[in-house]
Amino acid sequence: MNALLLAGGLGTRLRPLTENLPKPMALVANRPWLEHLIVHLKKQGIRHFVIAVKHYPEVIENYFGTGEKWGVNIQYAVEQTLLGTAGAIKNAEPYLDDRFIVINADIVHEIEIEPLLAFHKRHGGGVTIGLTEVDDPTHYGVVEQDGEGRILRFVEKPRLEEAPSNRINAGIYVMDKEMLRYIPEQQEVSIERETFPLLIEKGEGVYGTVISGYWMDMGTKERYRRIHWDLLNRAYRLPLPGRQNGKGIWIGKNCDIHSGVLLIPPVLIGDNVKIGERSIIGPFSVIGNDCVIGKHVRCAETIMWDRCLAHNGVVMNNCIFGYDLEIGSKHILHEAVMSRIGVLQA
């Protein structure tokens, strides 16, 4: 069985970070999320991947290549025009096994696949949708199910008193390939709004089961920050790189951190980072690889991607900086989101 990773979205709500970058390539704990996802799935026995790409596909293809570096095999299904979630799956049909897994690659999670597969085999239907439970279902498409888990209908953004459940589509599916006959070729089609309701109408057996473990859509800047804060306070248990130097402080290799620097946990510092005297880093700060931070810098609740340079006296609070940014001396930045994409290399 192979896995299809949907990585073709434009990532508009994360701009400017995704202006020239596919959203699943945004860094999570100083590595592209898509890399974390492939490693996570490989640990669960998946070795063959198809990645559906559209927005700057060369960034993903140049980074992963054939997947040999990660001990997996990767093929690419390139969309010439935007095809939507179902259209992207249909476009990848030649590469897919008779039964396959589909994952929205911009969902950050630690989901175990085996229970989903076991449930799919038991019910015998054409599709299994991984579901997650939310406190407020009014912003989502909510499912109504029978006692065996069969999905009867989707209710889009219901009022709280009208919601049939608090279960929503988690963006993870198991599908039988024969279900793709219901998706027209080379058309923009939504699997959530069009294909799944059609399969229910045709009686093909669309089932859902609640998946356990961490789950977060990183589609907005607020959620992107939340993922990192959850990582740092270990609500999300993705392994963090570097050695732990005191509770809540992780430091990478070959760092030059002046003895007068104050690190306020939780903090994650990448490899080859330089930090000047009397700077204060943290709490809740992530510093990417090869960054240089000058003297008397204050950095709190901030995510900084690789190769950034912050000159002396800079103050950064609740910011997100993309690759290769240079921040001039004594700038004060609050809730800034800035990006200047450099060359991404594996």
GULUMBA-183317 format. One line per 8 residues: number of its first residue (from 0); their letters; for each residue x, y, z of C-alpha. Coordinates in Angstrom, 2 decimals, always signed. Example, Ala and Ser with C-alpha at 12.3 -4.5 7.8 and 13.67 -1.06 7.14 Angstrom:
BEGIN
0> AS> +12.30,-4.50,+7.80  +13.67,-1.06,+7.14
END
This chain:
BEGIN
0> MNALLLAG> +0.00,+0.00,+0.00  +1.28,+3.46,-0.86  +0.46,+6.88,+0.54  -0.64,+9.90,-1.48  +0.41,+13.19,+0.13  -1.60,+16.18,-1.07  +0.90,+19.04,-1.21  -0.43,+21.21,-4.04
8> GLGTRLRP> -2.32,+23.91,-2.13  -1.38,+27.58,-2.40  -1.09,+28.22,+1.34  -2.58,+31.69,+1.00  -3.30,+32.14,+4.71  +0.36,+31.54,+5.59  +1.70,+34.16,+3.20  +4.24,+35.67,+2.96
16> LTENLPKP> +5.95,+32.54,+4.34  +4.45,+30.45,+1.52  +4.73,+33.06,-1.24  +7.38,+30.97,-3.00  +7.11,+27.80,-0.94  +4.62,+24.92,-0.74  +2.89,+25.03,+2.62  +3.97,+21.50,+3.69
24> MALVANRP> +7.59,+22.67,+3.30  +7.18,+25.22,+6.09  +9.60,+24.44,+8.89  +8.38,+22.67,+12.00  +11.11,+22.36,+14.63  +13.70,+23.42,+12.01  +12.79,+20.75,+9.42  +10.18,+20.89,+6.65
32> WLEHLIVH> +6.94,+19.42,+7.94  +6.71,+17.21,+4.84  +10.00,+15.58,+5.87  +8.66,+14.88,+9.37  +5.53,+13.37,+7.81  +7.44,+11.02,+5.50  +9.70,+9.88,+8.35  +6.67,+9.32,+10.60
40> LKKQGIRH> +4.89,+7.21,+7.98  +8.03,+5.25,+7.17  +8.25,+4.21,+10.82  +4.77,+2.73,+10.35  +5.87,+0.61,+7.42  +5.02,+2.81,+4.43  +7.86,+2.92,+1.91  +6.14,+4.10,-1.28
48> FVIAVKHY> +4.88,+7.66,-1.61  +3.17,+9.72,-4.26  +3.28,+13.48,-3.71  +0.67,+15.61,-5.49  +2.31,+18.94,-6.29  +1.25,+22.21,-7.94  +2.54,+25.31,-6.11  +6.33,+25.54,-6.69
56> PEVIENYF> +6.64,+21.78,-7.26  +10.38,+22.04,-7.92  +10.95,+22.97,-4.26  +9.58,+19.60,-3.13  +11.10,+17.61,-6.01  +14.57,+19.12,-5.56  +14.50,+18.53,-1.81  +13.31,+14.91,-1.76
64> GTGEKWGV> +14.25,+13.60,-5.21  +13.45,+9.88,-5.40  +13.39,+9.59,-1.60  +16.55,+7.49,-1.49  +18.10,+9.60,+1.27  +15.15,+8.68,+3.53  +15.01,+5.03,+2.49  +11.69,+5.42,+0.64
72> NIQYAVEQ> +10.48,+5.65,-2.94  +8.79,+8.89,-4.07  +6.89,+9.63,-7.26  +5.30,+12.94,-8.20  +1.88,+13.71,-9.65  +2.09,+17.25,-11.03  -1.07,+19.31,-11.52  -0.93,+21.62,-14.53
80> TLLGTAGA> -4.00,+23.48,-13.21  -5.53,+23.51,-9.75  -7.70,+20.41,-9.47  -8.97,+20.53,-5.90  -8.55,+17.70,-3.40  -10.46,+15.07,-5.40  -9.01,+16.19,-8.73  -5.50,+15.86,-7.30
88> IKNAEPYL> -6.24,+12.27,-6.24  -7.65,+11.47,-9.69  -4.57,+13.01,-11.30  -2.37,+10.64,-9.26  -4.42,+7.54,-10.20  -1.73,+5.90,-12.41  +0.65,+5.78,-9.42  -1.78,+4.43,-6.81
96> DDRFIVIN> -2.25,+0.90,-5.48  -5.64,-0.83,-5.37  -5.96,+0.47,-1.81  -4.08,+3.57,-0.68  -3.82,+6.21,+2.02  -4.48,+9.91,+1.34  -3.12,+12.58,+3.69  -3.47,+16.34,+3.44
104> ADIVHEIE> +0.19,+17.19,+3.83  -0.41,+20.48,+5.63  -2.01,+18.73,+8.62  +0.50,+18.36,+11.47  -0.20,+15.17,+13.37  +1.20,+12.05,+15.05  -1.52,+9.67,+13.87  -1.11,+5.90,+13.92
112> IEPLLAFH> -2.20,+4.48,+10.57  -2.73,+0.82,+11.52  -6.02,+1.31,+13.46  -7.42,+3.23,+10.47  -6.46,+0.40,+8.10  -7.88,-2.25,+10.41  -11.20,-0.43,+10.63  -11.32,-0.09,+6.84
120> KRHGGGVT> -10.82,-3.83,+6.38  -13.54,-4.64,+8.90  -16.32,-2.51,+7.44  -15.72,-3.41,+3.80  -16.75,-0.03,+2.36  -14.94,+2.01,-0.24  -13.62,+4.83,+1.96  -12.60,+5.38,+5.56
128> IGLTEVDD> -12.25,+8.95,+6.79  -10.12,+9.67,+9.83  -12.12,+11.93,+12.13  -11.02,+14.24,+14.89  -13.17,+15.69,+17.66  -13.27,+19.45,+18.23  -14.74,+21.59,+20.99  -16.50,+23.96,+18.58
136> PTHYGVVE> -17.76,+22.26,+15.39  -19.42,+25.40,+13.99  -16.41,+26.27,+11.79  -16.15,+22.86,+10.11  -17.95,+20.24,+8.07  -19.41,+17.92,+10.72  -20.31,+14.26,+10.15  -23.44,+12.37,+11.12
144> QDGEGRIL> -22.89,+8.61,+11.57  -24.83,+5.49,+12.40  -23.87,+3.04,+15.13  -21.41,+1.17,+12.89  -19.50,+4.28,+11.86  -21.09,+4.71,+8.41  -21.26,+8.39,+7.51  -24.81,+9.41,+6.63
152> RFVEKPRL> -24.17,+13.03,+5.73  -21.94,+16.05,+6.17  -23.28,+19.24,+7.73  -21.25,+22.29,+6.75  -20.61,+24.84,+9.55  -23.75,+24.11,+11.58  -25.03,+26.16,+14.45  -23.93,+24.56,+17.70
160> EEAPSNRI> -27.41,+23.33,+18.61  -27.84,+21.82,+15.12  -24.48,+19.99,+14.91  -25.05,+16.21,+14.70  -21.69,+15.58,+16.39  -18.37,+17.24,+17.16  -16.52,+15.02,+14.68  -14.87,+16.54,+11.64
168> NAGIYVMD> -12.83,+15.32,+8.69  -9.17,+15.12,+9.77  -7.82,+15.06,+6.19  -6.65,+11.42,+6.38  -8.36,+8.73,+4.30  -8.09,+5.11,+3.27  -9.55,+4.60,-0.21  -10.14,+1.72,-2.58
176> KEMLRYIP> -8.94,+2.70,-6.04  -12.21,+1.75,-7.70  -13.82,+4.74,-5.96  -11.88,+7.04,-8.30  -14.29,+6.22,-11.13  -16.64,+8.77,-9.58  -14.12,+11.61,-10.02  -13.99,+13.25,-13.48
184> EQQEVSIE> -10.56,+13.73,-15.06  -8.84,+17.10,-15.29  -11.57,+18.98,-13.44  -11.43,+20.88,-10.18  -13.34,+18.72,-7.70  -13.56,+18.89,-3.91  -13.47,+15.51,-2.20  -15.14,+16.95,+0.90
192> RETFPLLI> -18.00,+18.85,-0.77  -18.54,+16.75,-3.91  -16.96,+13.28,-3.97  -17.76,+12.01,-0.48  -21.45,+13.10,-0.64  -21.69,+11.41,-4.07  -20.21,+8.16,-2.73  -22.70,+8.24,+0.15
200> EKGEGVYG> -25.54,+8.77,-2.33  -24.31,+5.83,-4.44  -24.14,+3.56,-1.40  -20.42,+2.87,-1.75  -19.82,+2.77,+1.99  -18.16,+5.88,+3.42  -17.18,+5.25,+7.03  -15.43,+7.31,+9.67
208> TVISGYWM> -13.46,+6.53,+12.79  -11.92,+8.83,+15.37  -8.13,+8.93,+15.25  -6.09,+9.53,+18.37  -2.98,+11.61,+18.83  -1.99,+15.19,+18.14  -3.74,+16.94,+15.22  -3.49,+20.53,+14.01
216> DMGTKERY> -4.13,+22.22,+10.68  -1.20,+24.63,+10.23  -3.10,+26.69,+7.66  -2.96,+29.99,+9.58  -0.19,+31.91,+11.29  -1.94,+31.49,+14.64  -2.09,+27.71,+14.28  +1.46,+27.59,+12.98
224> RRIHWDLL> +2.61,+29.32,+16.16  +0.43,+27.05,+18.30  +2.08,+23.96,+16.82  +5.48,+25.24,+17.91  +4.32,+26.21,+21.38  +2.79,+22.73,+21.72  +6.11,+21.25,+20.64  +8.10,+23.28,+23.12
232> NRAYRLPL> +5.87,+22.52,+26.07  +5.74,+18.86,+24.86  +1.96,+18.72,+24.37  +3.03,+17.50,+20.91  +5.72,+14.84,+21.30  +7.52,+15.08,+17.98  +11.22,+14.50,+18.76  +13.15,+17.75,+18.93
240> PGRQNGKG> +16.65,+18.03,+17.45  +19.73,+18.87,+19.46  +20.71,+18.02,+23.01  +18.60,+19.06,+25.94  +20.55,+21.52,+28.05  +18.41,+21.98,+31.09  +14.66,+21.50,+31.24  +13.00,+22.96,+28.18
248> IWIGKNCD> +16.16,+24.07,+26.33  +17.36,+22.25,+23.20  +20.62,+23.31,+21.52  +21.98,+22.02,+18.21  +25.52,+21.26,+17.08  +28.41,+23.72,+16.69  +26.68,+26.65,+18.38  +28.55,+29.70,+19.68
256> IHSGVLLI> +26.42,+31.13,+22.48  +28.07,+33.82,+24.61  +28.28,+33.03,+28.31  +26.28,+36.17,+29.05  +23.25,+35.02,+27.08  +20.08,+34.24,+29.03  +17.96,+31.39,+27.65  +14.45,+31.35,+29.10
264> PPVLIGDN> +12.76,+27.97,+28.48  +11.22,+26.62,+26.45  +13.68,+27.34,+23.63  +14.87,+25.38,+20.59  +18.13,+26.46,+18.95  +19.31,+24.88,+15.69  +22.80,+23.97,+14.47  +25.63,+26.49,+13.86
272> VKIGERSI> +23.86,+29.34,+15.65  +25.73,+32.34,+17.05  +24.26,+34.51,+19.81  +25.99,+37.62,+21.16  +26.44,+38.76,+24.74  +23.57,+39.90,+26.95  +20.93,+38.69,+24.54  +17.78,+37.15,+26.01
280> IGPFSVIG> +16.17,+34.31,+24.05  +12.78,+32.92,+25.07  +10.41,+31.92,+26.32  +8.81,+30.04,+23.42  +11.40,+30.78,+20.76  +12.68,+28.63,+17.89  +15.95,+29.66,+16.22  +16.75,+28.00,+12.88
288> NDCVIGKH> +20.05,+26.59,+11.68  +22.92,+28.95,+10.78  +21.27,+32.00,+12.34  +23.33,+34.87,+13.77  +21.94,+36.94,+16.62  +23.85,+39.98,+17.78  +24.36,+41.57,+21.19  +21.56,+42.81,+23.46
296> VRCAETIM> +18.87,+41.16,+21.35  +15.51,+40.31,+22.93  +13.64,+37.42,+21.26  +10.42,+36.01,+22.74  +7.58,+33.89,+21.30  +9.31,+34.04,+17.92  +10.05,+31.50,+15.19  +13.10,+32.18,+13.04
304> WDRCLAHN> +13.89,+30.03,+10.00  +17.40,+29.18,+8.79  +20.17,+31.68,+8.01  +18.58,+34.75,+9.55  +20.66,+37.65,+10.89  +19.46,+39.88,+13.74  +21.78,+42.80,+14.43  +22.55,+44.33,+17.83
312> GVVMNNCI> +19.70,+45.63,+19.95  +16.84,+44.06,+18.01  +13.62,+43.33,+19.89  +11.37,+40.58,+18.46  +8.11,+39.51,+20.06  +5.61,+37.01,+18.63  +7.20,+37.11,+15.17  +7.75,+34.60,+12.36
320> FGYDLEIG> +10.72,+35.09,+10.04  +11.33,+33.08,+6.87  +14.66,+32.11,+5.36  +17.61,+34.52,+5.04  +16.08,+37.60,+6.66  +18.32,+40.38,+7.92  +16.94,+42.58,+10.69  +18.66,+45.93,+11.19
328> SKHILHEA> +20.06,+47.19,+14.49  +17.63,+48.34,+17.18  +14.51,+47.41,+15.22  +11.50,+46.63,+17.40  +9.19,+44.08,+15.82  +5.91,+42.82,+17.28  +3.78,+40.17,+15.55  +5.75,+40.63,+12.33
336> VMSRIGVL> +5.56,+37.87,+9.71  +8.27,+38.29,+7.09  +9.88,+36.09,+4.46  +12.60,+36.17,+1.88  +12.96,+32.68,+0.43  +16.44,+31.39,-0.17  +17.64,+28.12,-1.70  +16.28,+25.09,+0.14
344> QA> +18.60,+22.11,+0.20  +18.25,+18.67,+1.76
END
